[in-house]
Amino acid sequence: MPHPLFDPRLAPYLDSLVPERPEEMQRMEEYAHQHDFPMIGPAAGYFCYLVARMIGARSVFELGSGYGYSTAWFCKAVEENGGGTVQHVVWDEELSRMAKEHLGALGYGDMVRFTVSEAVEALEKEPGPFDLIFNDIDKEGYPGSLPAIERKLRKGGVLLTDNLLWFGRIFDPQDQSPQTNGVRELTRLTTTSPDWAATIIPIRDGVLLAVRQ
């Protein structure tokens, strides 16, 4: 479904600029298309890879990881940065199993730590600090996740968060749902706090790019 805020030609065009992915990643993309799974997709995935690559990330924590597509992009960056660890955290055993299969087939299995848990709870248990944290949990949980992220992300580290445009719902004053207000509040917190330098990149459904000050 085309994004309501963008020209319908935009997303296919941006995806077409992404270098060809391995066959296993293409299978993951096809599965998402066939099953209407909310995956970040090639353009946003490649953006995540580029950010992780540019900051030299070698420790990445994913708050909500699906079946490993975003994880694969982070693994590619971490491997090229000299090696390290990407933590795949998801609440569902089946998604974790699928991720292990996909990432193993891509040759990233030894790099990934797999956890089945509520994501923020899992982050709280980690000593950190992390170079990069990716946040894609339930949107009502976005504001509440920020204190844990601030404790576990190194100074100069990057927070990437998906769905900050929330398919245009943030612009509807009648929409006061917990999910929409969660997106609004995380946006307010990260763009007004002296602890963050942040903006929204309008790829896919809006990716928050925030640097820990």
N, C-alpha and C positions, 0 to 999 in steps of 0.2 A: 504494500500500500504506500503510495507517495506521501511524503511528509506534508502536512497542510500548510506549513510556513514557507516551503521552498518550491521553486520551479521543478516540476517532475523530471526534468532532464538532469538535474544537478547530481543526485545520488549515483545514477549509473555512470555519469561522467567521472566523478571522483573515484569510484570503484575501478574504472577502466585505467586509471593512472597508477594503480598499485601494481608492483611487479608480480609476475605469475607466482602463485603459491604452490607448494608441494601437493601432490595428489591427495594426500591424507587431509590436508587443510581444505582442499576443494570439496572433499566428501563431507567434511563438517559443515561447510557453507551450504551444500545441497540439502543436508539433513535439516538444517534450520529453515530453509525455504519450504521444504515439503511438510514440515511439522509446525510451521508458524512459531518457531522458537525464537525468543527475543535475544538474538546474538548481536554483538556490536558490529559485525560485518567487516569487509576488507578495508575500507577507507579509514574507519575509526581504529581498527586493529593496527593498521600500518602507522597511524599517528601515534598510538601508544608505543609501538616499537621505536619510532624515531625519538620520542621524548626519552624513553629509557636508555636508548643508545647514546643520546647527546649528553646525558648527565652521568654516564658511566655506571649505571645502576648494576649492582651485583647482588642486591637483596631486595626482593619484591614480595609484597603481601597483597593478595587479592581478597577483598571482602565481597564474596559472591562471585563464583567462577564458572557457573554453568557446566558444560561438559568439556571445557578446556580450550576453547578457541582463543580467548584473550590470553590465556596462559601460554599458548604456543608462541604468540607474538612476543610476550615478555621473555620467554626462554630464548628465543632467537637473539634478542638484544643482550641478555645476560651472558650467553655463550660468547658472543662477539666482543663483549667487554672483558673477557678473560675468565668467565665462569663464576658460579655462585649458586644461589638458591631462589626459587620461585615457590611461594606457598599457595597452593590451590585449596580454597576453603569453600565448601558448599554444604547445604543442609540435607541433601538427598543422597542416599547410598548409591542409587542407580546412576545418577549424574557423575558421582565420583568414580564409579566403575568405568563408565564410558570415557571419562577423561584419562584414566590410567591407560586404557587401550589406545586412544588416539595419540597421546603424548609419548607412549612407548614406541608406537609405530614411527613417530617422527624423530626418535632418537633422544628424546628429552626426559625419559623416565627417571634417570638417576639424578636429575637436577631438581625435580619437583618433590615437595613434601605435600602429601595429600591428607586433608583433615575433613571429617564429616562433623559439622558443628554449626551452631549459630555463630555467624562470622565475627561480630564484635567481641563476643565472649572468647573466641579463639585468639583474637588479636591481643586481648588483655593478658592472656597467659604467656605471650611471647616477650622475651627480654628486649628485642630490638637493639639498636634503632635500625629502621629500614631506609633504603634509598628512595623507594617509591611505594606508594600504597594506591591501589585501584579500588574504587568503591562503587559497587553496583548492587547494593542490598535493597530491600523494600524501601520505597521512597519516604514513608512516614518515619523511618528510622534514621534518615540522613542527619538531622541535627544532633540527635543523641549519640551518633557515632563519632562526632568531631573531637570531643575531649580525649577519647582513646587514641585517635589518629594523631593528635598533637603530642601525646606522650610517647608514641612509638616511632614517629617519623623524625629523621635527623634534621638538623638545621640545614637549609639548602636543599632538602629533599622535596619531592614532588608528590602532590595528591592529584590523581585523575579520577573524576566522577562522571558517570554516564547519566544521560537523560535530564540535563539541566534546562532544556527547553520544554520538556514534558509534552511534546506534541501540541504545543500552543496553549495548553490548559492554564499555564501560569499567567496568561494575559486576560483570563476570564474572571472578573471580580465576583461572579456568582459561584465560582468553583472554590469552595472552602473545605474540600476533602482533606483528610490527613495526608494523603500522598502528595497532593498539589502544594499544600502548605509546607510540607517537609522539604520539597524542592526549593520553594521560595525562601525558606528560613536558612537552609544551607548556603544558598546564594548570598543572602544578606550577611551571614556570619563571615564568610570567607572574603567577601569583597569590601567589608568595612573594618575588619580587624587589623590592627598593626602587626599581628602575628603572621599575616598572609599577604602575598601579592597574587591576585587571582583575576582570571577572566574566563569567559565562555567561548569556546571555539565551535562555530556552527557546522560541525560535521555530524552527520546522521541525526541524532536528536539532541545535540548540544553536549559537548564534553567540557567539564570544568578543568582548567589547568591552574593549579595553585601551588606556589612555592612557599615553603615554611621559612619564615624570616628569623 
